[in-house]
């Protein structure tokens, strides 16, 4: 199993002006750096919470062809393409005309056309997830991104500089991990389709 980003998010959860307002920055000389920190913070929040923030295209790959596939990174928008490679056969692109999807435990499940039982091979599902508008993203995720990007503006190096503290677990500051816990979606591998 594996998830890869095919096309990066088209919108960020917050903008440079919000970080500048939060930090009371009056100049434009570091706007590029602040934007970089926002992108990194969005990526961190998205990865830790297992959600998609900005509209992006992903590929979900499984090493066994199952009749149903649970897609990570809600909010789900649409399936773009499904590719199946059965052992010893060429890759097949499936017809999505009668594709069925349904929600299950905060994920989107896709019924794979023409597959009735588990088969040897691989399956790849390209799908779109995330929001087109930052205002539609979870406010806790946006706040976590703001706090994290603002922290990186202030502390441009490791948060703990004292050598005596370097062996301690380093937590992302300002409650970011606590906010992420509040919006976290379970991992796909934890889903039981029997229930």
matplotlib code that plots the C-alpha trace (Angstrom):
import matplotlib.pyplot as plt

x = [0.0, 1.2, 0.0, 1.8, 0.9, 0.5, -0.3, 0.4, -2.3, -3.6, -4.5, -2.9, -4.9, -3.7, -2.0, 1.2, -0.7, -2.3, 1.2, 2.5, -0.5, 0.0, 3.7, 3.2, 5.5, 5.4, 7.8, 7.6, 11.2, 10.5, 7.2, 8.8, 10.2, 6.9, 5.0, 7.6, 6.9, 3.1, 3.5, 5.6, 3.2, 0.2, 2.1, 2.9, -0.7, -2.1, 0.2, -0.2, -4.0, -4.4, -6.5, -6.2, -6.3, -5.9, -7.3, -4.7, -4.5, -3.2, -2.4, -3.3, -1.5, -2.3, -0.4, -3.5, -6.5, -9.6, -13.2, -13.2, -10.5, -10.6, -9.1, -7.2, -7.0, -10.6, -12.4, -12.8, -13.9, -13.7, -11.8, -9.8, -8.5, -8.2, -5.3, -5.2, -2.3, -3.1, -0.1, 1.4, -0.9, -0.6, -1.9, -5.7, -7.4, -10.9, -14.1, -15.4, -18.9, -20.7, -18.3, -19.8, -18.3, -19.6, -18.4, -17.1, -15.5, -14.5, -13.0, -14.3, -14.6, -14.5, -16.0, -13.7, -15.6, -15.2, -13.5, -15.5, -12.8, -9.2, -6.7, -3.0, -1.6, -1.6, -4.2, -3.7, -6.4, -5.9, -8.3, -8.8, -9.3, -9.1, -10.9, -10.7, -11.3, -9.3, -12.5, -13.9, -10.9, -11.1, -10.4, -8.2, -6.0, -5.7, -4.8, -2.2, -0.7, -0.7, 1.0, 3.6, 4.5, 4.6, 6.9, 9.2, 9.4, 10.5, 12.6, 14.5, 16.4, 15.6, 13.3, 15.7, 19.2, 20.4, 22.4, 21.0, 17.5, 18.4, 17.6, 14.1, 11.2, 10.8, 7.2, 6.0, 5.3, 2.2, -0.2, -0.1, -0.1, -3.0, -5.0, -4.1, -5.3, -8.7, -9.1, -7.2, -8.7, -7.9, -5.3, -6.8, -5.1, -7.3, -10.6, -12.5, -15.0, -16.7, -18.5]
y = [0.0, 3.5, 7.0, 9.4, 13.0, 13.2, 17.0, 19.3, 21.2, 24.1, 26.2, 26.7, 26.7, 30.2, 33.0, 35.0, 38.0, 36.1, 35.0, 38.5, 39.9, 37.2, 38.1, 41.9, 41.9, 45.1, 44.3, 42.1, 41.0, 37.5, 36.7, 33.9, 32.3, 32.6, 31.0, 28.1, 27.6, 27.7, 25.0, 22.9, 23.4, 22.4, 19.3, 18.4, 19.0, 17.0, 14.1, 13.9, 14.3, 12.1, 14.7, 16.6, 20.4, 21.9, 20.4, 17.8, 14.5, 11.4, 7.8, 5.0, 1.7, -1.7, -4.9, -7.1, -6.4, -6.3, -5.7, -2.6, 0.0, 2.6, 5.9, 8.0, 11.8, 13.0, 15.1, 12.9, 14.7, 12.1, 9.1, 10.1, 6.7, 3.0, 0.9, -2.9, -5.1, -8.8, -11.1, -12.0, -9.6, -6.1, -3.0, -2.4, 0.9, 0.3, 1.9, 4.3, 4.6, 2.6, 3.4, 3.1, 4.9, 5.3, 6.7, 4.3, 5.4, 8.8, 7.4, 6.9, 3.3, 2.5, -0.6, -1.9, -2.7, -6.3, -7.5, -9.9, -11.5, -10.8, -11.4, -11.4, -8.2, -4.5, -1.7, 2.0, 4.5, 8.1, 10.4, 14.0, 15.2, 18.4, 21.8, 24.5, 27.2, 27.6, 28.7, 25.2, 23.6, 22.6, 25.6, 23.5, 22.5, 26.2, 27.2, 24.5, 25.7, 29.3, 28.4, 26.2, 28.7, 31.5, 29.4, 28.7, 32.4, 33.1, 30.0, 29.3, 26.5, 23.5, 24.4, 22.9, 24.3, 23.1, 19.9, 18.5, 18.6, 17.1, 13.6, 14.5, 13.9, 17.1, 18.1, 20.7, 23.8, 25.7, 22.8, 22.0, 18.2, 18.6, 20.4, 17.7, 15.0, 16.7, 16.4, 13.2, 10.5, 6.9, 5.2, 3.1, -0.1, 0.2, -0.2, -3.4, -3.9, -6.8, -4.4]
z = [0.0, -0.7, -1.4, -3.6, -4.6, -8.4, -8.5, -5.6, -3.8, -5.9, -2.9, 0.6, 3.8, 4.8, 2.9, 3.5, 4.7, 7.6, 8.9, 8.5, 10.4, 13.1, 13.5, 12.9, 9.9, 7.9, 5.1, 2.0, 1.8, 3.3, 1.5, -0.5, 2.6, 4.5, 1.6, 1.7, 5.4, 4.8, 2.1, 4.5, 7.3, 5.1, 4.1, 7.7, 8.9, 5.9, 6.5, 10.3, 10.2, 7.1, 5.4, 2.1, 2.6, -0.8, -4.0, -5.2, -7.2, -5.5, -6.5, -4.1, -4.8, -3.4, -4.0, -4.1, -6.3, -3.9, -4.8, -2.7, -2.1, 0.8, -0.3, 2.3, 2.5, 2.8, 1.6, -1.5, -4.7, -7.6, -9.1, -12.1, -13.2, -12.0, -13.4, -12.7, -13.4, -12.9, -12.4, -15.8, -17.7, -19.2, -17.3, -17.8, -17.4, -16.1, -17.3, -14.7, -16.2, -13.5, -10.7, -7.2, -4.2, -0.7, 2.6, 5.3, 8.6, 7.4, 4.1, 0.6, -0.6, -4.3, -5.6, -8.4, -11.6, -12.7, -9.5, -7.4, -5.2, -4.2, -7.0, -7.3, -8.9, -8.3, -8.4, -8.7, -8.1, -9.1, -7.3, -6.4, -2.8, -0.9, -1.1, -3.7, -1.2, 2.1, 3.9, 3.4, 5.1, 8.8, 10.9, 13.3, 10.3, 9.2, 12.8, 13.1, 9.8, 11.0, 14.3, 12.7, 9.9, 12.5, 14.7, 11.8, 11.1, 14.7, 15.3, 12.0, 13.6, 15.9, 18.7, 21.4, 21.2, 24.7, 24.2, 27.5, 25.9, 22.5, 23.6, 24.6, 22.3, 20.3, 20.0, 17.4, 19.5, 20.4, 20.5, 16.8, 17.4, 19.8, 17.1, 14.6, 17.0, 17.0, 13.2, 12.5, 10.3, 10.9, 8.6, 5.7, 7.0, 10.2, 8.3, 8.7, 5.8, 7.6, 10.0]

ax = plt.figure().add_subplot(projection="3d")
ax.plot(x, y, z, "-o")
ax.set_aspect("equal")
plt.show()
